[in-house]
Amino acid sequence: MSGDMDVQLREIMRLPAETEWIEFKEAKNNYDFDKIGKYFSALSNEANLNEKPAGWLIFGVTDKLPREIIGSNYRLTPPGLDRLKEEIARHTNHEMTFAGIHELMIDGKRVIMFETPPAARGIPTTWKSVAYGRIHESLGPLGLHEIEVIRRQAPLDDWSAKVCVGATLADLDPEAIAFAREKYKEKHQVFASEVDEWDDVSFLARAHVCRQGRITNAAIVLLGKSEAAHLLSPAIAHITWVLRDKDEVEIDYAHFGLPLILAVDKIFSKIRNLTVRHISGETLFPLEVTQYDPWVVREALHNCIAHQDYQQSARITVTERPDSLVFTNRGDFIPGTVQSVIERDVPPDQYRNPFLAGAMVELKMIDTIGSGIKRMFRIQRDRNFPMPDYDLGEAGVVKVTIPGRVIDERYTRMLIKRKDLTLMDVITLDKIQKGYSITPEERTILRTKKLIEGRHPNLYVSESVAAETDTRADYIRKRSFDRAHFKSLVVAYLKAYHEANRAEIEDLLLDKVSDALNEEQKHHFIRDLLQEMRKDGTIMPIGRTKAAKWVLVPDQVHDA
């Protein structure tokens, strides 16, 4: 691989001039991170517009002819380049990032080649919500014309809209069609009195399930008889429910095939939606609620059906555990990030199965495309439950976890009392509750609103929130005591035992220092405390080694 990259670098360096999709930078040491992000967006968009497999940002090579390898020390020390892909993904749409970061040593000089994927068809790549481009060597916002060129690109083939070869009306399940009619009436009440008069062909056309009287793959997925599954081959339309205990032992399972429009309620009936209790803080009596809201469960399942990549020949899975439901489907999360869906509150630019999704909207299986995810978060918030978790870490797989239990009663009481928090505030605080990391931007927002305290990564709810949630004791436990308190403990110990080494003082204080500090930070805190007490004349060391004893300064021994 290294040899291949050497060859590619030499070929790029031989180009007569910089192109819109290639940029050379000397970048000997530091280089502005935001500038890298802008180049990522620009090179990605230019690679798309010029039909190139990748754009290239190259550090360690001069940009003027004749080009010369001079080497770069950019991010040479740990963690080096390891986190750059993740850092870039935080600020791009669809969490796009470098396809590869290649470090080469050529004649003892380090060259870094940042391989940038082309923008997805129909979707310009943005950096901090702005699409960038290049005109020769100039970097700036992508022109409106170029943005429209990308947006008007033909979408990828819609498998769900294709005619299912060999399928006829006889391959559709009558019970499924009858159920679909009822859902269509609910969606389109103005036509409710007429729907029963339509024949099946007319109804399926109006419901956007069939095209010009021909049976589509979407029609088979939603309404097909179980024995019609072979017509989709090699694609699979199948859902598996698995029940696991707290030790991850499988204790039950069931498979559900066509028609998927009827499978959803069957799966829901399998789920043990138990009743849980928690104290609201507004009443002496506990609130009793089910673990899962039925709408949220059905929405999660419907989303799996709408966005599954059926051509991967894989099943949709629903894994039930004692405290959560996990929904898994194949195919990348096309909107890019959940945050972008919630913040923009508009339908995404592209869908994997637009014909299938459109039919599901007509049959009231999903809301107007793109709005269901935000509603799932709102419902969980209104129920005072933890937020859904979207795991997009595995390429080509989307996992959605719906928590079915309260993680922290005090946090839950905060949700009940603090109705003024925005949905994004709640989502970010939910990450902290779960011990997840948050971005610097999210930290800034929460600090500005005085919702959190502590030093990254050891964050915790602030005193103002604690006051609302009856977590004052927890707050005091996590916040460092006043330094005078710790000094008084050391003085009392030395008055009682006359001397103490560093280890003995740490035994005295370590379990009392703020849990917001990690172990190393606690040791540094105690070391600094002792030095501060030495400087202010309270204690002094006897001996100059790590085994030195600390004693009170003579004047302090007689102080009351």
KOLMI-541358 format. One record per residue (C-alpha): residue number from 1; residue in three letters; x, y, z. Coordinates in Angstrom, 1 decimal, padded with zeros to 4 digits. Example, Ala and Ser with C-alpha at 12.3 -4.5 7.8 and 13.67 -1.06 7.14 Angstrom:
BEGIN
R    k    r      xx      yy      zz
R    1  ALA   012.3  -004.5   007.8
R    2  SER   013.7  -001.1   007.1
This chain:
BEGIN
R    k    r      xx      yy      zz
R    1  MET   000.0   000.0   000.0
R    2  SER   002.8   002.4   000.9
R    3  GLY   004.4   001.8  -002.5
R    4  ASP   001.1   002.5  -004.3
R    5  MET   000.8   005.8  -002.4
R    6  ASP   004.4   006.7  -003.3
R    7  VAL   003.5   006.2  -007.0
R    8  GLN   000.3   008.2  -006.7
R    9  LEU   002.1   011.0  -005.0
R   10  ARG   004.7   011.2  -007.8
R   11  GLU   001.9   011.2  -010.4
R   12  ILE   000.1   014.1  -008.6
R   13  MET   003.3   016.1  -008.2
R   14  ARG   003.9   015.8  -012.0
R   15  LEU   000.7   017.6  -012.8
R   16  PRO   001.4   020.9  -014.5
R   17  ALA  -000.6   023.0  -012.0
R   18  GLU  -002.8   022.7  -009.0
R   19  THR  -006.3   021.5  -009.9
R   20  GLU  -009.6   022.3  -008.1
R   21  TRP  -009.5   018.9  -006.4
R   22  ILE  -005.8   018.8  -005.4
R   23  GLU  -004.1   021.2  -002.9
R   24  PHE  -000.4   021.2  -001.8
R   25  LYS   000.6   022.7   001.5
R   26  GLU   004.1   023.0   003.1
R   27  ALA   002.5   022.8   006.5
R   28  LYS   005.8   022.2   008.2
R   29  ASN   004.4   022.3   011.8
R   30  ASN   001.0   023.6   012.8
R   31  TYR  -001.9   024.2   010.4
R   32  ASP  -005.3   025.8   011.2
R   33  PHE  -007.9   023.1   011.8
R   34  ASP  -010.7   025.2   010.5
R   35  LYS  -008.8   025.7   007.3
R   36  ILE  -008.4   022.0   006.9
R   37  GLY  -012.2   021.6   007.3
R   38  LYS  -012.8   024.2   004.6
R   39  TYR  -010.4   022.4   002.2
R   40  PHE  -012.2   019.1   003.0
R   41  SER  -015.5   020.6   001.9
R   42  ALA  -014.0   022.3  -001.2
R   43  LEU  -012.0   019.3  -002.4
R   44  SER  -015.0   017.0  -001.8
R   45  ASN  -017.3   019.2  -003.9
R   46  GLU  -014.7   019.7  -006.6
R   47  ALA  -014.0   016.0  -006.9
R   48  ASN  -017.7   015.5  -007.4
R   49  LEU  -018.0   018.2  -010.0
R   50  ASN  -014.9   017.0  -011.9
R   51  GLU  -016.0   013.3  -011.6
R   52  LYS  -012.8   012.4  -009.7
R   53  PRO  -012.7   009.4  -007.3
R   54  ALA  -011.1   011.6  -004.6
R   55  GLY  -009.7   015.0  -003.8
R   56  TRP  -006.3   015.4  -002.2
R   57  LEU  -004.9   017.7   000.4
R   58  ILE  -001.1   017.1   000.6
R   59  PHE   001.1   018.3   003.4
R   60  GLY   004.9   018.5   003.1
R   61  VAL   005.2   019.4  -000.6
R   62  THR   005.7   022.9  -002.0
R   63  ASP   002.8   024.2  -004.2
R   64  LYS   005.0   026.0  -006.7
R   65  LEU   006.6   024.3  -009.7
R   66  PRO   009.0   022.5  -009.7
R   67  ARG   007.4   020.8  -006.7
R   68  GLU   009.7   019.7  -003.9
R   69  ILE   009.2   017.3  -001.0
R   70  ILE   010.2   019.3   002.2
R   71  GLY   008.4   017.2   004.8
R   72  SER   005.8   018.1   007.5
R   73  ASN   005.7   017.8   011.3
R   74  TYR   001.9   018.4   011.4
R   75  ARG   000.5   016.4   014.4
R   76  LEU   003.8   014.5   014.8
R   77  THR   003.4   013.9   018.5
R   78  PRO   000.7   011.7   020.1
R   79  PRO  -002.2   011.4   019.5
R   80  GLY  -001.0   012.6   016.1
R   81  LEU  -003.4   012.1   013.3
R   82  ASP  -005.5   009.4   015.1
R   83  ARG  -008.4   011.7   016.0
R   84  LEU  -008.4   014.0   013.0
R   85  LYS  -011.0   011.9   011.0
R   86  GLU  -013.4   012.0   014.0
R   87  GLU  -012.8   015.7   014.6
R   88  ILE  -013.5   016.5   010.9
R   89  ALA  -016.7   014.4   011.0
R   90  ARG  -018.2   016.5   013.8
R   91  HIS  -018.5   019.5   011.6
R   92  THR  -019.6   018.1   008.2
R   93  ASN  -023.0   017.0   007.0
R   94  HIS  -023.5   013.2   007.0
R   95  GLU  -020.5   013.0   009.3
R   96  MET  -018.3   012.7   006.2
R   97  THR  -014.6   012.6   006.8
R   98  PHE  -011.3   011.6   005.1
R   99  ALA  -011.4   008.3   003.2
R  100  GLY  -007.8   007.8   004.3
R  101  ILE  -004.9   009.7   005.9
R  102  HIS  -001.7   008.4   004.4
R  103  GLU   001.7   009.1   006.1
R  104  LEU   004.7   008.5   003.8
R  105  MET   008.4   008.7   004.5
R  106  ILE   010.2   009.7   001.3
R  107  ASP   014.0   010.3   001.6
R  108  GLY   013.6   010.7   005.3
R  109  LYS   010.9   013.4   004.9
R  110  ARG   007.3   012.9   006.1
R  111  VAL   004.4   013.6   003.7
R  112  ILE   000.8   013.4   004.6
R  113  MET  -001.9   012.7   002.0
R  114  PHE  -005.4   013.4   003.0
R  115  GLU  -007.8   011.4   000.7
R  116  THR  -011.1   013.3   000.5
R  117  PRO  -014.2   011.4  -000.8
R  118  PRO  -016.3   013.2  -003.5
R  119  ALA  -019.6   014.8  -002.4
R  120  ALA  -022.5   012.4  -002.5
R  121  ARG  -024.7   012.7  -005.5
R  122  GLY  -027.3   015.4  -005.0
R  123  ILE  -025.7   016.6  -001.7
R  124  PRO  -022.9   019.2  -001.5
R  125  THR  -020.4   018.6   001.3
R  126  THR  -020.5   021.3   003.9
R  127  TRP  -018.1   022.4   006.7
R  128  LYS  -020.0   024.1   009.6
R  129  SER  -023.1   024.3   007.4
R  130  VAL  -021.3   026.1   004.5
R  131  ALA  -020.4   024.4   001.2
R  132  TYR  -016.9   025.4   000.0
R  133  GLY  -015.3   025.2  -003.4
R  134  ARG  -012.3   026.4  -005.4
R  135  ILE  -011.6   028.6  -008.4
R  136  HIS  -008.0   027.8  -009.4
R  137  GLU  -006.1   028.4  -006.1
R  138  SER  -008.7   030.5  -004.3
R  139  LEU  -010.8   028.9  -001.5
R  140  GLY  -014.3   030.2  -000.8
R  141  PRO  -018.0   029.4  -000.6
R  142  LEU  -019.2   027.2  -003.5
R  143  GLY  -021.0   029.1  -006.1
R  144  LEU  -024.8   028.9  -006.4
R  145  HIS  -024.5   027.4  -009.8
R  146  GLU  -022.1   024.6  -008.7
R  147  ILE  -024.4   023.9  -005.7
R  148  GLU  -027.3   023.5  -008.1
R  149  VAL  -025.3   021.3  -010.4
R  150  ILE  -024.6   018.9  -007.5
R  151  ARG  -028.2   019.0  -006.2
R  152  ARG  -029.7   018.2  -009.6
R  153  GLN  -027.5   015.1  -010.1
R  154  ALA  -029.6   012.1  -010.7
R  155  PRO  -030.1   010.1  -007.5
R  156  LEU  -029.0   006.5  -007.2
R  157  ASP  -031.4   003.9  -008.5
R  158  ASP  -034.4   003.5  -006.3
R  159  TRP  -034.7  -000.3  -005.8
R  160  SER  -038.1   000.1  -004.1
R  161  ALA  -039.6   001.8  -007.2
R  162  LYS  -038.6  -000.9  -009.7
R  163  VAL  -041.2  -003.3  -011.1
R  164  CYS  -041.0  -006.7  -009.4
R  165  VAL  -040.4  -009.1  -012.2
R  166  GLY  -043.1  -011.8  -012.4
R  167  ALA  -045.3  -010.3  -009.7
R  168  THR  -049.1  -009.9  -010.2
R  169  LEU  -051.9  -008.6  -008.1
R  170  ALA  -052.5  -012.2  -006.9
R  171  ASP  -049.1  -012.0  -005.1
R  172  LEU  -050.5  -009.4  -002.7
R  173  ASP  -052.1  -010.3   000.6
R  174  PRO  -055.9  -009.4   000.8
R  175  GLU  -055.7  -008.8   004.6
R  176  ALA  -052.7  -006.5   004.1
R  177  ILE  -054.5  -004.5   001.4
R  178  ALA  -057.6  -004.2   003.6
R  179  PHE  -055.4  -002.9   006.5
R  180  ALA  -053.7  -000.5   004.1
R  181  ARG  -057.1   000.9   003.1
R  182  GLU  -058.0   001.6   006.7
R  183  LYS  -054.6   003.4   007.2
R  184  TYR  -055.1   005.4   004.0
R  185  LYS  -058.6   006.5   005.3
R  186  GLU  -057.0   007.8   008.5
R  187  LYS  -054.4   009.7   006.5
R  188  HIS  -056.8   011.1   003.9
R  189  GLN  -060.1   011.5   005.7
R  190  VAL  -061.4   013.6   002.9
R  191  PHE  -061.5   010.5   000.7
R  192  ALA  -062.7   008.1   003.5
R  193  SER  -066.1   007.6   002.1
R  194  GLU  -064.8   006.9  -001.4
R  195  VAL  -061.9   004.5  -000.7
R  196  ASP  -064.1   001.4  -000.4
R  197  GLU  -065.5   002.0  -003.8
R  198  TRP  -062.0   001.9  -005.5
R  199  ASP  -060.9  -001.4  -006.9
R  200  ASP  -057.5  -002.7  -005.7
R  201  VAL  -055.6  -001.4  -008.7
R  202  SER  -057.0   002.1  -008.3
R  203  PHE  -056.4   002.1  -004.6
R  204  LEU  -052.8   000.9  -004.9
R  205  ALA  -052.1   003.6  -007.5
R  206  ARG  -053.6   006.3  -005.3
R  207  ALA  -051.6   005.0  -002.4
R  208  HIS  -048.4   005.2  -004.5
R  209  VAL  -047.6   001.6  -003.9
R  210  CYS  -047.8   000.5  -007.5
R  211  ARG  -046.8   002.3  -010.8
R  212  GLN  -049.0   002.3  -013.8
R  213  GLY  -050.8  -000.8  -012.6
R  214  ARG  -047.6  -002.8  -012.2
R  215  ILE  -046.4  -004.3  -008.9
R  216  THR  -043.3  -002.7  -007.5
R  217  ASN  -040.7  -004.1  -005.0
R  218  ALA  -042.3  -001.7  -002.5
R  219  ALA  -045.7  -003.3  -003.0
R  220  ILE  -044.3  -006.7  -002.3
R  221  VAL  -042.3  -005.5   000.8
R  222  LEU  -045.4  -003.9   002.4
R  223  LEU  -048.3  -006.0   001.0
R  224  GLY  -046.9  -009.2  -000.5
R  225  LYS  -048.0  -012.7   000.5
R  226  SER  -045.5  -014.6   002.5
R  227  GLU  -045.0  -017.1  -000.4
R  228  ALA  -044.2  -014.1  -002.7
R  229  ALA  -040.9  -013.5  -000.9
R  230  HIS  -038.9  -015.3  -003.6
R  231  LEU  -039.9  -012.7  -006.1
R  232  LEU  -037.6  -010.2  -004.3
R  233  SER  -034.6  -012.6  -004.4
R  234  PRO  -031.8  -012.0  -003.7
R  235  ALA  -033.2  -009.2  -001.7
R  236  ILE  -034.8  -010.0   001.7
R  237  ALA  -037.7  -008.4   003.5
R  238  HIS  -037.6  -010.0   006.9
R  239  ILE  -037.7  -008.9   010.6
R  240  THR  -036.3  -011.0   013.5
R  241  TRP  -037.2  -010.3   017.1
R  242  VAL  -034.8  -011.6   019.8
R  243  LEU  -035.3  -011.6   023.6
R  244  ARG  -032.2  -011.6   025.7
R  245  ASP  -031.8  -011.6   029.5
R  246  LYS  -029.4  -009.4   031.5
R  247  ASP  -026.5  -011.8   030.8
R  248  GLU  -027.1  -011.5   027.0
R  249  VAL  -028.4  -015.1   026.9
R  250  GLU  -031.0  -015.6   024.1
R  251  ILE  -034.2  -016.8   025.7
R  252  ASP  -036.8  -016.4   022.9
R  253  TYR  -037.0  -015.3   019.2
R  254  ALA  -039.4  -015.1   016.3
R  255  HIS  -039.2  -014.4   012.6
R  256  PHE  -041.6  -012.2   010.6
R  257  GLY  -041.8  -012.1   006.9
R  258  LEU  -044.2  -010.6   004.3
R  259  PRO  -046.3  -008.6   004.4
R  260  LEU  -044.3  -006.1   006.6
R  261  ILE  -047.3  -003.8   007.0
R  262  LEU  -048.9  -006.5   009.2
R  263  ALA  -045.6  -007.6   010.8
R  264  VAL  -045.1  -004.5   012.9
R  265  ASP  -048.1  -005.1   015.2
R  266  LYS  -047.1  -008.7   015.6
R  267  ILE  -043.7  -007.7   016.7
R  268  PHE  -045.1  -005.1   019.1
R  269  SER  -047.2  -007.7   020.7
R  270  LYS  -044.0  -009.7   021.4
R  271  ILE  -042.4  -006.9   023.3
R  272  ARG  -042.8  -007.1   027.0
R  273  ASN  -043.7  -003.5   027.6
R  274  LEU  -043.6  -003.6   031.5
R  275  THR  -044.8  -000.9   033.8
R  276  VAL  -042.2   001.1   035.6
R  277  ARG  -042.5   003.6   038.5
R  278  HIS  -040.6   006.7   039.4
R  279  ILE  -041.3   009.6   041.8
R  280  SER  -042.1   012.8   039.9
R  281  GLY  -041.2   015.3   042.5
R  282  GLU  -044.6   016.9   042.0
R  283  THR  -046.6   014.4   044.0
R  284  LEU  -046.1   012.0   046.9
R  285  PHE  -047.3   009.1   044.7
R  286  PRO  -045.1   007.4   042.1
R  287  LEU  -045.9   007.8   038.4
R  288  GLU  -046.6   004.5   036.6
R  289  VAL  -045.7   004.4   032.9
R  290  THR  -044.9   001.7   030.4
R  291  GLN  -041.3   001.2   029.4
R  292  TYR  -041.9   002.1   025.8
R  293  ASP  -044.3   004.5   024.1
R  294  PRO  -046.2   002.5   021.4
R  295  TRP  -045.8   005.3   018.8
R  296  VAL  -042.0   005.4   019.4
R  297  VAL  -041.7   001.6   019.0
R  298  ARG  -043.7   001.6   015.8
R  299  GLU  -041.8   004.6   014.4
R  300  ALA  -038.5   002.9   015.0
R  301  LEU  -039.7  -000.2   013.2
R  302  HIS  -041.2   001.7   010.4
R  303  ASN  -038.0   003.6   009.9
R  304  CYS  -036.1   000.4   009.7
R  305  ILE  -038.5  -000.8   007.0
R  306  ALA  -038.3   002.5   005.1
R  307  HIS  -034.5   002.8   005.2
R  308  GLN  -033.3  -000.8   005.0
R  309  ASP  -030.9  -001.6   002.2
R  310  TYR  -032.8  -004.7   001.0
R  311  GLN  -030.2  -005.6  -001.6
R  312  GLN  -027.8  -006.5   001.2
R  313  SER  -029.9  -009.6   001.8
R  314  ALA  -029.9  -009.0   005.5
R  315  ARG  -032.7  -009.0   008.1
R  316  ILE  -034.0  -006.1   010.2
R  317  THR  -033.5  -007.1   013.9
R  318  VAL  -035.3  -006.0   017.1
R  319  THR  -033.3  -007.0   020.2
R  320  GLU  -035.2  -006.8   023.5
R  321  ARG  -033.2  -006.6   026.7
R  322  PRO  -034.5  -006.0   030.2
R  323  ASP  -034.0  -002.2   030.0
R  324  SER  -033.9  -001.4   026.3
R  325  LEU  -035.0  -002.1   022.7
R  326  VAL  -032.4  -002.1   019.9
R  327  PHE  -033.5  -001.7   016.3
R  328  THR  -030.9  -002.5   013.6
R  329  ASN  -031.2  -002.1   009.8
R  330  ARG  -028.6  -002.2   007.0
R  331  GLY  -027.6   000.9   005.1
R  332  ASP  -025.8   004.1   006.0
R  333  PHE  -027.8   006.9   007.9
R  334  ILE  -028.3   009.1   004.9
R  335  PRO  -029.2   012.4   006.8
R  336  GLY  -025.6   012.2   008.1
R  337  THR  -026.2   013.0   011.8
R  338  VAL  -029.2   012.8   014.1
R  339  GLN  -028.3   016.3   015.3
R  340  SER  -028.7   017.7   011.8
R  341  VAL  -032.1   016.1   011.5
R  342  ILE  -033.3   017.6   014.8
R  343  GLU  -031.8   021.1   014.3
R  344  ARG  -032.8   021.6   010.7
R  345  ASP  -036.3   020.2   011.2
R  346  VAL  -036.6   019.7   007.4
R  347  PRO  -036.7   016.6   005.3
R  348  PRO  -033.2   015.3   004.2
R  349  ASP  -032.1   015.9   000.6
R  350  GLN  -032.0   012.2  -000.3
R  351  TYR  -033.5   008.9   000.6
R  352  ARG  -032.5   005.3   000.1
R  353  ASN  -036.0   004.1  -000.8
R  354  PRO  -037.9   007.2  -001.8
R  355  PHE  -040.8   005.3  -003.5
R  356  LEU  -041.2   003.0  -000.5
R  357  ALA  -041.0   005.9   002.0
R  358  GLY  -043.6   007.8   000.0
R  359  ALA  -046.0   004.9   000.1
R  360  MET  -045.5   004.5   003.8
R  361  VAL  -046.4   008.2   004.3
R  362  GLU  -049.6   007.6   002.3
R  363  LEU  -050.5   004.6   004.4
R  364  LYS  -049.8   006.5   007.7
R  365  MET  -046.9   004.2   008.6
R  366  ILE  -044.5   007.2   009.0
R  367  ASP  -045.0   010.9   009.3
R  368  THR  -044.0   013.4   006.7
R  369  ILE  -040.6   012.1   005.7
R  370  GLY  -037.9   013.3   008.1
R  371  SER  -040.0   014.5   011.0
R  372  GLY  -040.4   011.2   012.9
R  373  ILE  -037.0   011.1   014.4
R  374  LYS  -037.5   014.5   016.1
R  375  ARG  -040.9   013.4   017.4
R  376  MET  -039.3   010.3   018.9
R  377  PHE  -036.9   012.5   020.9
R  378  ARG  -039.8   014.8   022.0
R  379  ILE  -041.9   011.9   023.2
R  380  GLN  -039.0   010.4   025.3
R  381  ARG  -038.4   013.9   026.7
R  382  ASP  -042.1   014.4   027.6
R  383  ARG  -042.1   010.9   029.2
R  384  ASN  -039.0   012.0   031.2
R  385  PHE  -037.1   009.0   029.8
R  386  PRO  -033.5   009.0   028.4
R  387  MET  -033.1   010.0   024.8
R  388  PRO  -032.9   007.4   022.0
R  389  ASP  -029.3   006.5   021.1
R  390  TYR  -028.2   006.3   017.4
R  391  ASP  -025.1   004.2   016.9
R  392  LEU  -023.7   004.9   013.5
R  393  GLY  -020.2   003.6   014.3
R  394  GLU  -020.4   000.5   012.1
R  395  ALA  -020.2   001.3   008.4
R  396  GLY  -023.5   000.4   006.6
R  397  VAL  -025.4  -000.3   009.8
R  398  VAL  -027.8   001.9   011.8
R  399  LYS  -028.6   000.9   015.4
R  400  VAL  -031.2   002.7   017.4
R  401  THR  -031.6   002.0   021.1
R  402  ILE  -034.7   003.1   023.0
R  403  PRO  -034.0   003.1   026.8
R  404  GLY  -036.7   001.5   028.8
R  405  ARG  -035.7   002.5   032.3
R  406  VAL  -034.7   005.7   034.2
R  407  ILE  -031.0   006.0   034.5
R  408  ASP  -030.9   008.6   037.2
R  409  GLU  -034.0   009.5   039.2
R  410  ARG  -032.6   013.0   040.0
R  411  TYR  -032.0   013.7   036.4
R  412  THR  -035.5   012.6   035.6
R  413  ARG  -036.9   015.0   038.2
R  414  MET  -034.9   017.7   036.5
R  415  LEU  -036.7   016.9   033.2
R  416  ILE  -040.1   017.1   035.0
R  417  LYS  -039.3   020.5   036.6
R  418  ARG  -037.2   022.2   033.9
R  419  LYS  -039.7   022.5   031.0
R  420  ASP  -037.7   025.6   029.8
R  421  LEU  -034.8   023.5   028.4
R  422  THR  -034.6   023.1   024.7
R  423  LEU  -034.6   019.7   023.1
R  424  MET  -031.0   020.1   022.2
R  425  ASP  -030.2   021.0   025.8
R  426  VAL  -031.9   017.9   027.0
R  427  ILE  -030.1   015.7   024.4
R  428  THR  -026.7   017.1   025.4
R  429  LEU  -027.4   016.7   029.1
R  430  ASP  -028.6   013.2   028.4
R  431  LYS  -025.2   012.4   026.9
R  432  ILE  -023.6   013.6   030.1
R  433  GLN  -026.0   011.4   032.1
R  434  LYS  -024.9   008.4   030.1
R  435  GLY  -021.2   009.2   030.4
R  436  TYR  -020.8   010.1   026.7
R  437  SER  -018.4   012.7   025.4
R  438  ILE  -019.8   016.0   024.0
R  439  THR  -018.3   018.4   021.5
R  440  PRO  -016.6   021.7   022.6
R  441  GLU  -019.5   023.6   021.0
R  442  GLU  -022.0   021.6   023.1
R  443  ARG  -019.9   022.3   026.3
R  444  THR  -019.8   026.0   025.5
R  445  ILE  -023.6   026.1   025.1
R  446  LEU  -024.2   024.3   028.4
R  447  ARG  -021.7   026.3   030.3
R  448  THR  -023.2   029.6   029.0
R  449  LYS  -026.6   028.4   030.3
R  450  LYS  -024.9   027.3   033.6
R  451  LEU  -026.1   023.8   033.2
R  452  ILE  -022.8   022.0   033.7
R  453  GLU  -019.6   022.4   035.7
R  454  GLY  -016.3   020.4   036.0
R  455  ARG  -013.4   020.0   033.6
R  456  HIS  -013.6   018.0   030.4
R  457  PRO  -014.1   015.1   030.3
R  458  ASN  -015.3   015.0   033.9
R  459  LEU  -018.5   017.0   033.5
R  460  TYR  -021.5   017.1   035.8
R  461  VAL  -024.7   019.0   036.3
R  462  SER  -024.2   022.5   037.8
R  463  GLU  -025.5   023.7   041.1
R  464  SER  -028.3   025.6   039.5
R  465  VAL  -029.6   022.4   037.9
R  466  ALA  -028.9   020.4   041.0
R  467  ALA  -031.1   022.8   042.9
R  468  GLU  -033.9   022.0   040.6
R  469  THR  -033.4   018.3   040.8
R  470  ASP  -032.7   017.8   044.5
R  471  THR  -029.1   016.7   043.7
R  472  ARG  -027.4   019.1   046.0
R  473  ALA  -025.8   016.3   048.0
R  474  ASP  -024.5   014.8   044.8
R  475  TYR  -023.3   018.2   043.6
R  476  ILE  -021.3   018.8   046.8
R  477  ARG  -019.8   015.3   046.6
R  478  LYS  -018.6   016.0   043.0
R  479  ARG  -017.5   019.5   043.6
R  480  SER  -014.1   020.0   045.3
R  481  PHE  -014.4   021.1   048.9
R  482  ASP  -013.0   024.5   049.7
R  483  ARG  -009.2   024.2   049.9
R  484  ALA  -009.3   025.5   053.5
R  485  HIS  -011.3   022.3   054.4
R  486  PHE  -008.6   020.0   053.1
R  487  LYS  -005.9   022.1   054.8
R  488  SER  -007.7   021.8   058.1
R  489  LEU  -007.8   018.0   057.7
R  490  VAL  -004.0   017.9   057.2
R  491  VAL  -003.4   020.2   060.2
R  492  ALA  -005.7   018.1   062.4
R  493  TYR  -003.9   014.9   061.3
R  494  LEU  -000.4   016.3   062.0
R  495  LYS  -001.5   017.6   065.4
R  496  ALA  -002.7   014.1   066.3
R  497  TYR   000.2   012.1   064.8
R  498  HIS   003.0   014.8   064.6
R  499  GLU   004.2   013.7   061.2
R  500  ALA   003.0   012.1   057.9
R  501  ASN   004.5   011.1   054.6
R  502  ARG   002.9   011.8   051.2
R  503  ALA   001.3   008.4   051.0
R  504  GLU  -000.4   008.8   054.5
R  505  ILE  -001.7   012.2   053.5
R  506  GLU  -003.1   010.8   050.3
R  507  ASP  -004.8   008.0   052.2
R  508  LEU  -006.4   010.8   054.3
R  509  LEU  -007.7   012.9   051.4
R  510  LEU  -008.1   010.8   048.2
R  511  ASP  -011.6   009.6   048.9
R  512  LYS  -012.7   013.1   049.8
R  513  VAL  -011.4   014.9   046.7
R  514  SER  -014.0   015.6   044.0
R  515  ASP  -015.2   012.7   041.9
R  516  ALA  -015.1   015.2   039.0
R  517  LEU  -011.3   014.6   039.0
R  518  ASN  -009.7   011.5   037.7
R  519  GLU  -007.2   009.6   039.8
R  520  GLU  -004.1   011.4   038.4
R  521  GLN  -005.8   014.8   038.8
R  522  LYS  -006.6   013.9   042.5
R  523  HIS  -002.9   013.2   043.2
R  524  HIS  -001.9   016.5   041.5
R  525  PHE  -004.5   018.3   043.6
R  526  ILE  -003.0   016.9   046.9
R  527  ARG   000.6   017.6   045.8
R  528  ASP  -000.3   021.2   045.0
R  529  LEU  -002.2   021.6   048.3
R  530  LEU   000.9   020.5   050.3
R  531  GLN   003.1   022.9   048.4
R  532  GLU   000.6   025.7   049.0
R  533  MET   000.6   024.9   052.7
R  534  ARG   004.4   024.9   052.7
R  535  LYS   004.6   028.3   051.1
R  536  ASP   002.1   029.9   053.5
R  537  GLY   004.1   028.6   056.4
R  538  THR   001.7   026.0   057.8
R  539  ILE   003.8   022.8   057.2
R  540  MET   007.3   021.9   056.2
R  541  PRO   009.1   018.8   055.0
R  542  ILE   011.8   016.9   056.8
R  543  GLY   014.1   015.4   054.3
R  544  ARG   014.3   016.0   050.5
R  545  THR   013.2   012.7   049.0
R  546  LYS   009.7   011.3   048.2
R  547  ALA   009.9   009.7   051.6
R  548  ALA   010.1   013.1   053.3
R  549  LYS   007.9   013.6   056.3
R  550  TRP   005.6   016.5   056.6
R  551  VAL   005.3   018.3   060.0
R  552  LEU   003.6   021.4   061.3
R  553  VAL   005.8   024.5   061.4
R  554  PRO   006.6   025.0   065.2
R  555  ASP   004.3   028.1   065.5
R  556  GLN   001.4   026.1   064.1
R  557  VAL   001.8   023.3   066.7
R  558  HIS   000.7   025.7   069.5
R  559  ASP  -002.2   027.3   067.5
R  560  ALA  -005.6   026.3   068.8
